[in-house]
Amino acid sequence: MKFTKAAALIMSLSIVGVSVAACNNEPEPVSSDVNVISTQQQNSGNGTPAGTVDAKAESENYVFVYKGVNLIVNTEFDESKFSEDDYEIYEVESCAGQGMTTEYDFKGGSVQVETFTGSIVISRIAVNDAAVTTAEGVYVGQTTDDIKAVYGEPSWTTEAMYVYEKGSSELRFLLDGEGKITNIMYMAKY
């Protein structure tokens, strides 16, 4: 019982760390072929403002599957597909400057879904548990070679992240100093 409580506490703290890292307003280090114009929230020109459903998301974005349910950024989150025992709900300040967001922290600390208050549109999915994989089978603890074997060359990289872009979504693999995955994030592109 003590081990379970300690593991739950560690997982919760890991999720908070991912949330803080994802909400850093400082520009991330970028490779030399990326030009940072501004650190302010911008619309990427895909016509999908924050908290808005993208009609093409289901067919064009990366898909994360949890308990047999497809979770896709820029689509509506349907709480009814899960039991209330599956998750805890938190309301926190949005890192995108969009007011408050609702975070669904799924049991075990493995999956976190963020939606904007006033909507139920998924803006971010965070995975930090090696027991949970992407739909394509990549998981925390694997290497950049494992990522590239499944997804090919990334859209862009930094020393600490591989990013793949598809539709109005990004699939981000956060890396440690040895090139191993520490977190996986599905992010809405705006």
C-alpha positions as CSV (number, residue, x, y, z in Angstrom):
1,M,0.0,0.0,0.0
2,K,2.8,2.4,0.9
3,F,4.5,1.6,-2.4
4,T,1.3,2.3,-4.4
5,K,0.9,5.7,-2.7
6,A,4.6,6.5,-3.3
7,A,4.3,5.5,-6.9
8,A,1.2,7.6,-7.3
9,L,2.9,10.6,-5.8
10,I,5.9,10.2,-8.0
11,M,3.7,9.9,-11.1
12,S,1.7,13.0,-10.1
13,L,4.9,15.0,-9.6
14,S,6.2,13.8,-13.0
15,I,3.0,15.1,-14.6
16,V,3.3,18.5,-12.9
17,G,6.9,18.6,-14.3
18,V,5.7,17.9,-17.8
19,S,3.0,20.6,-17.5
20,V,5.5,23.1,-16.2
21,A,7.9,22.2,-19.0
22,A,5.2,22.5,-21.6
23,C,4.1,25.9,-20.3
24,N,7.5,27.5,-20.3
25,N,7.1,30.9,-22.0
26,E,10.8,31.0,-22.9
27,P,11.7,30.1,-26.5
28,E,13.0,26.5,-26.8
29,P,16.5,25.9,-28.2
30,V,16.0,25.3,-31.9
31,S,18.1,23.8,-34.6
32,S,19.9,26.2,-37.0
33,D,17.3,25.7,-39.7
34,V,14.4,27.1,-37.6
35,N,13.9,30.8,-37.2
36,V,12.0,31.9,-34.1
37,I,10.1,35.0,-35.0
38,S,8.1,35.4,-31.7
39,T,7.4,33.6,-28.5
40,Q,3.8,34.8,-28.5
41,Q,0.9,32.5,-29.3
42,Q,0.3,32.6,-33.1
43,N,-2.1,31.0,-35.5
44,S,0.0,28.8,-37.8
45,G,-2.3,29.6,-40.7
46,N,-4.2,26.2,-40.5
47,G,-7.4,28.0,-39.4
48,T,-7.7,26.3,-36.1
49,P,-7.6,28.8,-33.2
50,A,-7.0,27.4,-29.7
51,G,-9.9,25.5,-28.3
52,T,-11.6,25.0,-31.7
53,V,-12.5,21.7,-33.4
54,D,-10.5,21.0,-36.6
55,A,-12.9,19.3,-39.0
56,K,-9.9,17.4,-40.6
57,A,-8.3,16.4,-37.3
58,E,-9.7,12.9,-37.1
59,S,-8.4,12.0,-40.5
60,E,-5.2,14.0,-40.6
61,N,-3.8,14.2,-37.1
62,Y,-1.8,11.9,-34.9
63,V,-4.0,9.5,-32.9
64,F,-3.4,8.4,-29.3
65,V,-5.4,5.4,-28.2
66,Y,-6.3,5.0,-24.5
67,K,-8.5,2.1,-23.3
68,G,-9.7,1.6,-26.9
69,V,-10.7,5.2,-27.3
70,N,-9.1,7.5,-29.9
71,L,-7.9,10.7,-28.5
72,I,-6.9,13.3,-31.1
73,V,-5.8,16.9,-30.5
74,N,-8.2,19.5,-32.0
75,T,-11.2,17.2,-31.6
76,E,-13.8,17.1,-28.8
77,F,-13.1,15.1,-25.7
78,D,-15.9,12.8,-24.8
79,E,-15.9,12.1,-21.0
80,S,-18.7,9.6,-21.4
81,K,-16.3,7.1,-23.1
82,F,-14.5,6.7,-19.7
83,S,-15.6,5.9,-16.2
84,E,-15.3,8.6,-13.6
85,D,-12.9,6.3,-11.8
86,D,-10.5,6.5,-14.8
87,Y,-9.4,10.0,-14.2
88,E,-9.2,13.1,-11.9
89,I,-10.0,16.5,-13.1
90,Y,-8.0,19.7,-12.4
91,E,-8.6,23.3,-13.6
92,V,-5.3,25.2,-14.2
93,E,-4.1,28.3,-16.0
94,S,-3.5,27.8,-19.6
95,C,0.1,27.9,-20.8
96,A,-1.1,29.3,-24.1
97,G,-2.6,32.4,-22.5
98,Q,-6.1,31.2,-23.1
99,G,-7.5,31.6,-19.6
100,M,-8.1,28.4,-17.6
101,T,-7.9,24.8,-19.0
102,T,-9.2,21.5,-17.7
103,E,-6.8,18.7,-17.3
104,Y,-7.9,15.1,-17.1
105,D,-5.3,13.2,-15.2
106,F,-5.8,9.5,-16.0
107,K,-5.1,7.0,-13.3
108,G,-1.5,5.8,-13.0
109,G,-0.3,9.2,-14.1
110,S,0.3,7.9,-17.6
111,V,-2.0,10.1,-19.7
112,Q,-3.0,13.7,-19.2
113,V,-5.5,15.4,-21.5
114,E,-5.9,19.2,-21.5
115,T,-8.9,21.0,-22.8
116,F,-9.8,24.7,-22.8
117,T,-12.5,25.9,-20.4
118,G,-15.7,26.7,-22.3
119,S,-14.9,23.9,-24.8
120,I,-14.1,20.3,-24.6
121,V,-11.5,20.3,-27.4
122,I,-8.3,18.4,-26.7
123,S,-5.3,20.7,-26.9
124,R,-2.6,18.4,-25.4
125,I,-2.0,14.8,-24.4
126,A,1.0,14.0,-22.3
127,V,2.4,10.5,-21.8
128,N,5.1,9.8,-19.2
129,D,4.8,6.1,-18.5
130,A,6.8,3.4,-20.3
131,A,3.8,1.0,-20.1
132,V,1.8,3.3,-22.4
133,T,2.7,3.5,-26.1
134,T,1.8,5.6,-29.1
135,A,-0.5,4.0,-31.6
136,E,2.6,3.0,-33.5
137,G,4.2,1.4,-30.5
138,V,6.8,3.9,-29.4
139,Y,7.2,4.4,-25.6
140,V,9.1,6.3,-22.9
141,G,12.6,4.9,-22.5
142,Q,13.2,4.2,-26.2
143,T,15.9,6.0,-28.2
144,T,16.0,8.4,-31.1
145,D,16.9,5.5,-33.4
146,D,13.7,3.7,-32.3
147,I,11.6,6.9,-33.0
148,K,13.1,7.3,-36.5
149,A,12.6,3.6,-37.3
150,V,8.9,4.1,-36.8
151,Y,8.3,7.8,-37.8
152,G,11.2,8.5,-40.2
153,E,13.1,11.8,-40.0
154,P,11.5,14.4,-37.7
155,S,10.0,17.7,-39.0
156,W,12.4,19.5,-36.7
157,T,14.6,18.8,-33.7
158,T,16.4,20.3,-30.8
159,E,18.9,18.7,-28.5
160,A,16.1,17.8,-26.2
161,M,13.2,17.0,-28.5
162,Y,12.1,15.4,-31.8
163,V,9.0,16.9,-33.3
164,Y,6.8,15.4,-36.0
165,E,4.0,17.5,-37.6
166,K,0.9,16.1,-39.2
167,G,-2.3,17.9,-40.0
168,S,-3.0,20.4,-37.1
169,S,-1.0,18.3,-34.6
170,E,2.5,17.8,-33.4
171,L,3.9,14.6,-31.9
172,R,6.8,15.6,-29.6
173,F,9.3,13.2,-28.1
174,L,11.2,14.9,-25.2
175,L,14.7,13.5,-24.7
176,D,17.2,13.2,-21.9
177,G,20.9,13.9,-22.5
178,E,21.5,10.3,-23.8
179,G,18.8,10.5,-26.5
180,K,16.2,8.4,-24.6
181,I,12.5,9.4,-24.5
182,T,11.4,10.9,-21.2
183,N,7.9,12.1,-22.3
184,I,5.7,12.0,-25.3
185,M,3.3,14.9,-26.1
186,Y,0.6,15.3,-28.6
187,M,0.2,19.0,-29.2
188,A,-2.3,21.1,-31.1
189,K,-0.8,23.4,-33.7
190,Y,-2.4,26.8,-33.8
